Amino acid sequence: MSMNRFLGAYNEEDLSLFTDFYELTMCAAYFGNKNFAPATFDLFVRRLPENRSYLLFTGLEQILLYLQSIKFTERHLAYLKQQGFAKSFLDYLRDFKFTGDVWAVPEGTIVFPNEPLVRITAPIIEAQIVETFLLNTVNLQTTMSTKASRVIHAAQGRTVIEFGLRREHGVDAGMKVARSSYIAGCRGTSNVLAGMIYDIPVFGTMAHSFIMTYPREIDAFRAFTKTFPEKTTLLIDTYDDLSGLEKAVIVAKELETKGLQLSGVRLDSGDLTANSKKIRQILDANGLEYVKIFVSGDLDEFRISELISKGAPIDSFGVGTKMGTSSDRPYLDIIYKPCETLSASGAYVPVMKLSPDKFTLPGRKQVYRCKDSKGNYVQDVIALSSEKKITMTENVTEIESLLVNVMSKGELVYSFPSLNQIRTFASENSSKLSEKYQTITNAETYPVKLSPKLHKLVEFLREKIITTEVANYSHA
């Protein structure tokens, strides 16, 4: 069995079939009815998960690369023929190319419910067929970057390393989690492949299994420091943390005789608050103030916040499973729906969905972020993109448009920032959001309002749709 088959027997060009079957059946129906008119779709999150007060948007780069490259090969068409699609539709797919316009919020932006994150205007088949990939991509990466952002916030400036690879949901998820977590502020990752592909710093210490393969714990410590004399963190709780610490102190002193320093000691279990305090006292009493305390083991933002509140003298956190899977809230209520279609007269007509608790906002929109004199966020306003002026409240001195044009007629018109530039941008975004909107629990709700014109359009369409549907039904 080849490794390619093990990984799923697909490559990048196969991503055109990374879609739900009903996307293709809808597109075939559009084609069969000669519907090629353009439409505009919004990708947005309807509501925040519990204990989330904001989202950190990530995934745009992968979306744009996908839209640039999507195509259907003869292999794909042969498979779709087996599924019963007509030859004429398959001939259309053979020459398929995305030709639409895309507006999007830059990666690393703090965003909120109902705000368009990606807006696509394209011939209806093109706009429809890309839905699944867009939702899947933004759901995973924004979920993970938001979780990591909360962990970073809880750590209050202490180092956080992403350690979740072995529990993350597959190869692709493992790569995207490392990328998203780094954008959110993690210092690095344990994922070596992500380190190479994305140029993210990689970190790792040692496992309990390494200690267990030596006759004595101190022998394992000496063996490791012999190989890595300038960057060793010793795992001290394989048997007993204080006993392990005694041996770590001996090894640290041996390194000092060679002009070297032990980087740190690591705890992976037990009462991390009490034990880290004892360890700090012993290290300092032995003149090892420079040795850092690194902890891991079932950590998340709630646990880290608790440790810090109790005064645990911890320097760094290795956060794995709970961050790498966003275990408490592993998905977003993410939506991709049309907001306008082209009428027979050639004019764009706003459309909206009225389902209870699942309504959508009509028309082509822009999101405006209102800031005070210090650049801090005051509120967001969702408005029609045709609106040229947004009313400013008394404490607002600046208004920023969040959605930017990233593709025009299928061509990229956006320069990809580097990962470190996105990371810096994300940090700046977070710093401008008031603490009251970022607390781990019971955060205040950030104000997001509709412009008066958009609100008026919503009410007008709601009444029109209800009236029209009732009239049509009564004459059916």
C-alpha positions as CSV (number, residue, x, y, z in Angstrom):
1,M,0.0,0.0,0.0
2,S,1.5,3.4,-1.0
3,M,1.6,6.3,1.4
4,N,-0.6,8.2,-1.0
5,R,-3.3,5.6,-0.6
6,F,-2.8,5.6,3.2
7,L,-3.3,9.4,3.3
8,G,-6.5,9.1,1.3
9,A,-5.4,8.7,-2.4
10,Y,-6.1,12.4,-3.2
11,N,-3.9,15.3,-4.1
12,E,-4.5,19.0,-4.4
13,E,-6.2,18.8,-7.8
14,D,-8.8,16.4,-6.3
15,L,-10.1,19.2,-4.0
16,S,-12.8,20.0,-6.6
17,L,-14.6,16.9,-5.4
18,F,-14.2,17.9,-1.8
19,T,-17.8,18.9,-1.7
20,D,-21.2,17.6,-0.6
21,F,-23.0,15.7,-3.3
22,Y,-26.0,18.1,-3.2
23,E,-23.8,21.0,-4.3
24,L,-23.2,19.1,-7.6
25,T,-26.9,18.1,-8.0
26,M,-27.9,21.8,-7.5
27,C,-25.3,22.9,-10.0
28,A,-26.5,20.3,-12.5
29,A,-30.0,21.6,-12.0
30,Y,-28.9,25.2,-12.5
31,F,-27.1,24.1,-15.7
32,G,-30.0,22.1,-17.0
33,N,-32.3,25.1,-16.6
34,K,-29.8,27.4,-18.2
35,N,-29.3,29.5,-15.0
36,F,-25.9,31.0,-15.3
37,A,-26.7,34.4,-13.8
38,P,-24.4,35.7,-11.1
39,A,-25.4,35.8,-7.4
40,T,-23.8,37.0,-4.2
41,F,-23.2,34.7,-1.3
42,D,-22.1,35.6,2.3
43,L,-20.1,33.3,4.6
44,F,-20.7,34.2,8.2
45,V,-21.2,32.7,11.7
46,R,-24.8,32.9,12.9
47,R,-24.1,32.7,16.6
48,L,-21.1,32.3,19.0
49,P,-20.5,29.0,20.8
50,E,-21.1,29.1,24.6
51,N,-18.2,30.8,26.4
52,R,-17.0,32.5,23.2
53,S,-17.3,36.3,23.0
54,Y,-15.5,36.8,19.7
55,L,-13.9,34.9,16.9
56,L,-10.4,35.1,15.4
57,F,-10.8,34.7,11.6
58,T,-8.4,32.4,9.9
59,G,-8.4,30.2,6.7
60,L,-8.5,32.9,4.0
61,E,-5.2,31.9,2.3
62,Q,-6.4,28.3,1.8
63,I,-9.7,29.6,0.4
64,L,-8.0,31.8,-2.2
65,L,-5.5,29.2,-3.3
66,Y,-8.5,26.8,-3.7
67,L,-10.5,29.2,-5.8
68,Q,-7.5,29.9,-8.0
69,S,-6.8,26.2,-8.7
70,I,-10.2,24.4,-8.7
71,K,-10.7,22.3,-11.8
72,F,-12.2,19.0,-12.8
73,T,-9.9,16.3,-14.4
74,E,-10.9,13.4,-16.6
75,R,-10.6,11.2,-13.5
76,H,-13.2,13.3,-11.7
77,L,-15.5,13.4,-14.7
78,A,-15.4,9.7,-15.1
79,Y,-16.4,9.3,-11.5
80,L,-19.2,11.8,-11.8
81,K,-20.5,10.1,-14.9
82,Q,-20.9,6.9,-12.8
83,Q,-23.0,9.0,-10.4
84,G,-25.5,9.7,-13.2
85,F,-24.6,13.3,-14.3
86,A,-25.4,14.2,-17.8
87,K,-22.7,14.5,-20.5
88,S,-23.5,18.1,-21.2
89,F,-23.0,19.1,-17.5
90,L,-19.8,17.1,-17.4
91,D,-18.6,18.9,-20.5
92,Y,-19.3,22.2,-18.7
93,L,-17.2,21.0,-15.7
94,R,-14.4,20.0,-18.0
95,D,-13.7,23.7,-18.7
96,F,-14.7,25.0,-15.2
97,K,-12.8,27.9,-13.8
98,F,-13.8,30.2,-11.0
99,T,-14.3,33.7,-12.5
100,G,-16.0,35.5,-9.6
101,D,-15.2,38.5,-7.3
102,V,-14.3,37.9,-3.7
103,W,-14.3,40.3,-0.7
104,A,-13.0,39.0,2.6
105,V,-12.0,40.0,6.1
106,P,-8.1,39.6,6.4
107,E,-6.9,36.7,8.5
108,G,-6.2,37.6,12.1
109,T,-9.2,39.9,12.3
110,I,-11.5,39.7,15.4
111,V,-15.0,39.2,14.1
112,F,-18.5,38.7,15.5
113,P,-21.8,36.9,14.6
114,N,-23.7,37.8,11.4
115,E,-20.8,39.7,9.9
116,P,-19.9,38.6,6.4
117,L,-16.4,37.1,6.6
118,V,-16.2,36.1,2.9
119,R,-18.4,37.6,0.2
120,I,-18.5,35.9,-3.3
121,T,-20.2,37.3,-6.4
122,A,-20.0,34.8,-9.3
123,P,-22.1,32.9,-11.8
124,I,-24.5,30.9,-9.6
125,I,-22.9,27.5,-10.4
126,E,-19.4,28.8,-9.5
127,A,-20.6,30.5,-6.3
128,Q,-22.6,27.3,-5.3
129,I,-20.0,24.6,-6.0
130,V,-17.3,26.1,-3.7
131,E,-19.6,26.2,-0.6
132,T,-18.4,23.1,1.2
133,F,-14.7,23.8,0.9
134,L,-15.2,27.3,2.2
135,L,-17.3,26.3,5.2
136,N,-15.0,23.4,6.1
137,T,-11.9,25.5,5.9
138,V,-13.1,28.5,7.9
139,N,-14.9,26.3,10.4
140,L,-11.8,24.3,11.4
141,Q,-9.3,27.1,11.3
142,T,-11.4,29.9,12.9
143,T,-12.6,27.4,15.6
144,M,-9.0,26.5,16.5
145,S,-7.5,30.0,16.3
146,T,-10.3,31.3,18.5
147,K,-9.6,28.6,21.1
148,A,-5.9,29.3,21.0
149,S,-6.5,33.0,21.3
150,R,-8.5,32.3,24.5
151,V,-5.6,30.2,25.9
152,I,-3.1,32.9,25.0
153,H,-5.3,35.5,26.7
154,A,-5.5,33.3,29.9
155,A,-1.7,32.9,29.9
156,Q,-1.2,36.6,30.5
157,G,2.0,36.9,28.5
158,R,3.5,33.5,29.5
159,T,4.7,31.3,26.7
160,V,2.2,28.8,25.2
161,I,3.3,25.9,22.9
162,E,0.8,24.0,20.8
163,F,1.2,20.3,21.8
164,G,-1.9,18.6,20.5
165,L,-0.8,16.8,17.3
166,R,-1.3,13.3,18.5
167,R,-4.9,14.0,19.5
168,E,-5.9,16.2,16.6
169,H,-8.3,14.9,14.0
170,G,-6.0,13.7,11.2
171,V,-3.1,15.0,9.2
172,D,-4.8,18.0,7.6
173,A,-6.3,19.1,10.9
174,G,-2.9,18.7,12.6
175,M,-1.3,21.1,10.1
176,K,-4.1,23.7,10.2
177,V,-4.2,23.6,14.0
178,A,-0.5,24.4,14.2
179,R,-0.9,27.3,11.7
180,S,-4.1,28.7,13.4
181,S,-2.6,28.4,16.9
182,Y,0.6,30.2,15.8
183,I,-1.5,33.1,14.3
184,A,-3.4,33.3,17.6
185,G,-0.1,33.8,19.5
186,C,1.4,30.4,20.4
187,R,5.2,30.6,20.5
188,G,5.4,27.4,18.4
189,T,4.3,23.8,17.9
190,S,5.4,20.3,18.5
191,N,4.4,19.5,14.8
192,V,7.7,19.2,12.9
193,L,6.0,19.1,9.5
194,A,4.1,22.3,10.2
195,G,7.4,23.8,11.4
196,M,9.0,23.1,8.0
197,I,6.0,24.0,5.8
198,Y,4.9,27.1,7.6
199,D,8.2,28.1,9.2
200,I,6.8,27.9,12.7
201,P,9.3,27.4,15.6
202,V,9.2,23.8,16.9
203,F,9.5,22.7,20.5
204,G,9.7,19.4,22.4
205,T,11.3,18.0,25.6
206,M,11.2,14.3,26.3
207,A,8.6,11.7,27.0
208,H,8.2,9.5,30.1
209,S,9.1,6.5,27.9
210,F,12.6,8.0,27.5
211,I,13.1,8.1,31.2
212,M,11.7,4.5,31.6
213,T,14.2,3.0,29.2
214,Y,17.2,3.9,31.5
215,P,18.1,2.0,34.7
216,R,18.1,5.2,36.7
217,E,16.3,8.5,36.2
218,I,19.5,10.5,36.5
219,D,21.1,8.4,33.7
220,A,18.3,9.4,31.4
221,F,18.8,13.1,32.3
222,R,22.5,12.8,31.7
223,A,22.1,11.1,28.4
224,F,19.7,13.7,27.1
225,T,21.8,16.7,28.3
226,K,24.8,15.0,26.6
227,T,23.0,15.2,23.3
228,F,21.4,18.6,23.8
229,P,23.7,20.4,26.3
230,E,22.4,23.9,25.5
231,K,18.6,23.3,25.3
232,T,17.4,20.7,27.7
233,T,14.2,20.7,29.6
234,L,14.0,17.7,32.0
235,L,10.7,15.9,32.6
236,I,10.8,15.3,36.4
237,D,7.5,13.6,37.3
238,T,7.9,10.1,35.8
239,Y,8.2,8.6,39.2
240,D,8.1,11.4,41.8
241,D,8.4,15.1,41.0
242,L,10.5,16.1,44.0
243,S,12.8,13.2,43.6
244,G,13.1,14.0,39.9
245,L,13.8,17.6,40.8
246,E,16.7,16.5,43.0
247,K,18.3,14.8,40.1
248,A,17.6,17.7,37.8
249,V,19.4,20.0,40.3
250,I,22.5,17.7,40.2
251,V,22.5,17.7,36.4
252,A,22.0,21.5,36.3
253,K,25.1,21.9,38.5
254,E,27.1,19.5,36.3
255,L,26.1,21.7,33.3
256,E,27.3,24.8,35.1
257,T,30.8,23.4,35.5
258,K,30.9,23.3,31.7
259,G,29.7,26.8,31.4
260,L,26.1,25.7,30.4
261,Q,22.7,26.1,31.8
262,L,19.7,23.8,32.2
263,S,16.8,25.4,30.3
264,G,13.9,24.1,32.4
265,V,12.1,21.4,34.2
266,R,8.7,20.0,33.1
267,L,5.7,18.8,35.1
268,D,3.0,16.8,33.3
269,S,0.8,15.7,36.2
270,G,-0.2,16.2,39.8
271,D,-1.2,19.4,41.7
272,L,0.5,21.9,39.3
273,T,0.0,24.9,41.6
274,A,1.4,23.3,44.8
275,N,4.2,21.4,43.1
276,S,5.3,24.3,40.9
277,K,5.7,26.5,44.1
278,K,7.8,23.8,45.8
279,I,9.9,23.4,42.7
280,R,10.5,27.1,42.3
281,Q,11.6,27.4,46.0
282,I,14.1,24.5,45.6
283,L,15.5,25.7,42.3
284,D,16.0,29.2,43.7
285,A,17.5,27.8,46.9
286,N,20.1,26.1,44.7
287,G,21.0,29.2,42.8
288,L,19.0,28.0,39.7
289,E,16.7,31.0,39.3
290,Y,17.3,30.9,35.6
291,V,15.7,27.4,35.2
292,K,12.2,27.8,33.9
293,I,9.1,25.7,34.9
294,F,7.2,24.3,32.0
295,V,3.9,22.5,32.6
296,S,1.6,20.4,30.4
297,G,-1.2,17.9,30.9
298,D,-4.9,18.5,30.1
299,L,-4.6,22.3,30.0
300,D,-6.9,24.8,28.6
301,E,-7.8,28.5,29.1
302,F,-9.9,27.6,32.2
303,R,-7.1,25.6,33.9
304,I,-4.4,28.1,33.0
305,S,-6.5,30.9,34.4
306,E,-7.0,29.0,37.6
307,L,-3.3,28.3,37.9
308,I,-2.3,31.9,37.4
309,S,-4.9,33.1,39.8
310,K,-3.5,30.8,42.5
311,G,0.0,32.2,42.0
312,A,1.6,29.2,40.3
313,P,5.1,30.3,39.3
314,I,4.9,28.7,35.9
315,D,6.8,30.2,33.0
316,S,5.5,28.2,30.0
317,F,2.5,26.0,29.1
318,G,2.4,23.1,26.7
319,V,-1.3,22.9,25.6
320,G,-2.4,19.9,23.7
321,T,-5.7,18.0,23.4
322,K,-8.2,20.5,24.7
323,M,-6.8,23.3,22.5
324,G,-6.0,21.2,19.5
325,T,-9.5,19.9,19.3
326,S,-11.3,22.9,20.8
327,S,-12.8,20.2,23.0
328,D,-15.4,22.3,24.8
329,R,-16.8,23.9,21.5
330,P,-15.3,22.0,18.5
331,Y,-17.3,23.7,15.7
332,L,-19.0,26.9,14.6
333,D,-22.5,27.6,13.5
334,I,-21.1,28.7,10.1
335,I,-23.3,29.6,7.2
336,Y,-23.0,30.3,3.4
337,K,-26.1,31.7,1.9
338,P,-27.1,34.0,-1.0
339,C,-27.9,37.6,-0.2
340,E,-28.7,38.8,-3.8
341,T,-29.5,37.4,-7.2
342,L,-29.7,38.9,-10.7
343,S,-33.2,39.6,-11.9
344,A,-34.5,39.1,-15.5
345,S,-34.1,42.9,-15.9
346,G,-30.4,42.7,-15.1
347,A,-30.5,44.3,-11.7
348,Y,-29.3,42.7,-8.5
349,V,-32.2,41.9,-6.1
350,P,-31.6,41.3,-2.4
351,V,-32.8,38.0,-1.0
352,M,-33.1,36.7,2.6
353,K,-34.1,33.6,4.5
354,L,-36.8,33.9,7.1
355,S,-36.6,30.5,9.0
356,P,-37.0,31.0,12.7
357,D,-33.7,31.7,14.4
358,K,-32.0,31.2,11.0
359,F,-32.7,34.4,9.1
360,T,-30.1,35.9,6.9
361,L,-29.3,39.5,6.0
362,P,-30.1,40.6,2.5
363,G,-28.0,42.6,0.0
364,R,-24.3,43.1,-0.6
365,K,-22.9,44.3,2.6
366,Q,-19.8,45.8,4.3
367,V,-18.8,45.7,7.9
368,Y,-17.6,48.9,9.5
369,R,-15.5,48.9,12.7
370,C,-15.9,52.0,14.9
371,K,-12.9,53.0,17.0
372,D,-12.3,55.6,19.7
373,S,-9.4,58.1,19.8
374,K,-7.0,55.4,21.0
375,G,-7.9,53.0,18.3
376,N,-9.9,50.7,20.6
377,Y,-13.0,49.0,19.2
378,V,-16.3,50.6,20.2
379,Q,-18.9,48.8,18.0
380,D,-19.4,47.3,14.5
381,V,-22.0,48.3,12.0
382,I,-23.2,45.9,9.3
383,A,-24.3,48.1,6.4
384,L,-25.2,47.9,2.7
385,S,-22.0,48.2,0.6
386,S,-23.6,51.0,-1.3
387,E,-23.8,53.2,1.8
388,K,-21.2,55.8,1.7
389,K,-21.5,57.3,5.2
390,I,-22.0,55.6,8.6
391,T,-23.3,57.7,11.4
392,M,-20.7,58.1,14.1
393,T,-21.5,58.1,17.8
394,E,-20.0,60.6,20.2
395,N,-17.0,58.5,21.2
396,V,-16.1,57.3,17.7
397,T,-13.3,59.0,15.9
398,E,-12.4,56.5,13.2
399,I,-14.3,54.0,11.1
400,E,-12.6,51.1,9.3
401,S,-14.1,48.9,6.5
402,L,-13.3,45.3,7.3
403,L,-14.0,43.5,4.0
404,V,-11.4,44.0,1.3
405,N,-11.3,43.0,-2.3
406,V,-9.1,39.9,-2.7
407,M,-10.2,38.4,-6.1
408,S,-11.5,40.1,-9.2
409,K,-12.9,38.1,-12.1
410,G,-11.2,35.0,-10.7
411,E,-7.8,36.7,-10.5
412,L,-6.0,37.3,-7.2
413,V,-5.7,41.1,-6.4
414,Y,-4.4,40.6,-2.9
415,S,-0.9,40.0,-1.7
416,F,-0.7,37.2,0.8
417,P,0.9,38.5,4.1
418,S,3.5,36.2,5.7
419,L,2.4,34.1,8.6
420,N,4.3,36.3,11.0
421,Q,2.6,39.4,9.6
422,I,-0.8,37.7,10.1
423,R,0.3,36.8,13.7
424,T,1.3,40.4,14.4
425,F,-2.0,41.7,12.9
426,A,-4.0,39.2,15.1
427,S,-2.1,40.4,18.2
428,E,-2.9,44.0,17.4
429,N,-6.5,43.2,16.8
430,S,-6.8,41.5,20.2
431,S,-5.1,44.3,21.9
432,K,-7.8,46.8,20.7
433,L,-10.7,44.7,22.0
434,S,-11.6,45.7,25.5
435,E,-10.9,43.2,28.3
436,K,-14.6,43.1,29.2
437,Y,-15.2,41.5,25.8
438,Q,-12.4,38.9,26.3
439,T,-12.9,37.4,29.7
440,I,-12.9,33.6,29.7
441,T,-16.4,33.4,31.2
442,N,-19.2,35.9,31.4
443,A,-17.8,38.3,28.9
444,E,-19.9,41.2,27.8
445,T,-21.5,41.1,24.4
446,Y,-19.7,43.3,21.9
447,P,-22.2,45.6,20.1
448,V,-22.9,44.8,16.5
449,K,-25.6,46.8,14.9
450,L,-27.4,47.0,11.5
451,S,-27.3,50.4,9.7
452,P,-30.7,52.1,9.5
453,K,-30.8,51.4,5.7
454,L,-30.1,47.7,6.1
455,H,-32.6,47.4,9.0
456,K,-35.2,49.0,6.8
457,L,-34.4,46.6,3.9
458,V,-34.7,43.6,6.3
459,E,-38.2,44.7,7.4
460,F,-39.3,45.6,3.9
461,L,-38.2,42.2,2.5
462,R,-39.7,40.3,5.4
463,E,-43.1,41.8,4.8
464,K,-42.8,41.4,1.1
465,I,-41.8,37.7,1.2
466,I,-44.5,36.8,3.7
467,T,-47.2,38.7,1.7
468,T,-46.0,37.2,-1.6
469,E,-45.8,33.6,-0.3
470,V,-49.2,33.8,1.2
471,A,-50.7,35.2,-2.0
472,N,-48.9,32.6,-4.1
473,Y,-50.1,29.8,-1.8
474,S,-53.7,31.0,-1.9
475,H,-53.7,30.9,-5.7
476,A,-51.8,27.6,-6.0
